[in-house]
Each structure stands twice: as C-alpha cells, then as structure tokens.
C-alpha cells in the first residue's frame, strides 16, 4: 500500500455581501460571496493552481407562527 501526502500551501481570501428584507411574515435574504484561492505546490512551482469563485444564495422564509418558520433556499 502506498500513501501519498501532498506538500502544498493553501491561501484563500474572500469577501461577502448580504441583503435582508422583511415584509410582514415574509423574509428574504440574498447573498453574494467572492473567493480567490491559490494552491502552491512546494515541490514543483509549475503545478501551482489559482482561481476565483463567485457564489450566490437566496433564502425565502415565512413565519407560520411565533416558533415555526418555513424556509426555502
């Protein structure tokens, strides 16, 4: 059995924004997240990988009563 362990360094930098809106028993949340990542191979500089990721999210909520909430995301 062979065990392979990578000699890498991972760096991730991200930021996000979120917007919340409520109207009566309805609530909605919209979000946007941006990440920049870089994976550096310490044994071979030609194998470095970098990229960007943009993620979105929307959630809709409805208060059925004071303790129960329906949610779709």
N, C-alpha and C positions, 0 to 999 in steps of 0.2 A: 504494500500500500504506500502510495506517495502522497505527501502533504505539501501543498503549495501555499505559501504565505507571501502576499504582495508587500513590497517595500514602497509604500505610497504616502503622500501627504494630500489631504483634502482641505480645501478652503471654500466656504460658502458665505456670500454676502447677500442679504435680502432686505426688502422693504415692502410695506403693505399699506393699503388704504381701505377704510370701511365706511359705509354709509348705512345708517339706521333710520327707518321711518315708521311711525305708528299712527294708525287711524282707527280709533275705537278699539275693537277686539282684534284687529288685524295688525300684524307687524311684518316688516320685510327688512332684510339685511342683504346688502350687496358688497362684495369684497374683491379686491384685486391684489395679487402678490407677484412680485418680481424677484427672482433669484439669479445670481451669477455664481457659477461654480467653476473650480479648477482642480483637477486631479493631477498631481505631479508624480511621475514615476522616478524614484530616486536612483534607480539602476540604469535607466536609459532615457535621456532627455527627449528623444524622438517619439516617445509614447505618451506625452502629456495630452490631456483632454480638457477642454474648456467649453462652456456653453451657457446659454441663458434659458430660463424657464419662466413663462408667464401663466399664472393660474387665476381662474375666476371662480367665484362662488356666489350663489343666490339662495337665500332661505326665505320661505314664506311660513308665517306662523299665525295661528288663530287660537285665542283663549276660549276654550269651551266653557270653563268656569274658573274659579279662583285658583284651583290646584291642578287642572288638567289642560294641556296645551297640545294641539295638533300641529305637526311640523312637516314640511316638505323641503328637501334640499337637493 
